[in-house]
């Protein structure tokens, strides 16, 4: 008993010796925090049937069983003005816009731009869900997100000082072909107009969903745009106004290609599938084999106007 009393006395003296402006921080409290905080992604399939998923969770780290068995109410404030998204866009050079309520809602629902979560006895985590009735209605050219601030805690607990109080969640729709692919040549690229233009490999394509069965191919190694890198006498270069958007059928067969720069663009460069190729996405490995041409009628005057021959393997490297 004397030892315990001495420990308590020393603890009291230690606290009393803290400068007035110094905080004890999160020590000894029941803490409420976002999980994850900062930035997160909620991804959905590009299909017309209803889907739901977790945007993020609010966690209550109780400092005792008594605290865990007490009630806590947490209030989240929605970024209705778009100020949080604007600040994030400015800092990260992104273009996120608020996800319209016509495309998705949350559970719990918003009320006066707030979400209220009531923790009952024994509850330590509560999710905020997003409900997407028809993901095929998304505008795939836009980047959607939702942002919230952990703003109030009442009852047992306090907002954790050591965690971010803001979460921004990108709500993304992906088809099964979406992902990162390493591009290598099965046979070297051949440009019949300029022999100095040769294969650049490897480079990384990001296949970004543009519809339920279509993806635009974004070079993520050289140009960071819908372009195809190549070498010009050994120096890194690329074909201007030439890129790929792939059209798949449900089995993964590539049934068509388009040029994101125009069909045709001003320089008449267009991708055309070579029917002798496999031209398909493998559902087991997720790899792609594709043979195609770049035609350019204003330069190669004789039909079929083929300027460049491509024969490539795209090795799946994971989600983007």
Number of C-alpha atoms within 10 A of each C-alpha: 6 7 8 9 10 11 12 12 11 12 12 11 11 10 10 10 9 11 8 7 6 7 9 10 10 13 10 10 18 19 21 27 23 24 19 19 20 15 13 17 16 17 17 16 18 22 19 13 11 12 15 17 17 15 24 22 16 21 19 25 19 21 14 11 10 11 19 21 16 16 16 23 16 23 17 21 19 21 18 15 10 15 11 19 24 16 12 16 14 11 9 9 10 13 14 20 16 17 18 12 10 11 15 18 17 17 15 14 14 14 10 9 13 18 19 17 18 15 22 13 14 14 17 16 16 16 17 17 18 21 18 25 17 17 24 20 15 21 13 19 10 13 17 20 20 24 22 24 19 22 14 14 19 13 13 20 22 19 22 20 12 10 15 16 19 21 21 23 22 21 22 19 25 25 21 17 24 23 20 22 26 20 20 18 17 14 13 15 19 18 18 13 12 12 11 15 22 21 20 22 14 14 17 23 27 25 26 22 25 23 21 23 20 23 25 24 27 21 23 18 14 16 13 14 15 23 23 22 23 21 16 16 12 12 12 14 17 18 14 13 19 22 27 22 21 22 19 19 14 9 10 18 16 21 13 16 20 19 22 19 19 15 12 16 13 10 15 16 27 26 25 18 18 16 11 9 13 14 23 19 22 15 12 6 9 19 17 23 19 21 21 20 21 22 21 21 17 12 14 14 12 10 9 10 17 23 20 19 20 20 20 20 18 22 18 22 15 11 12 11
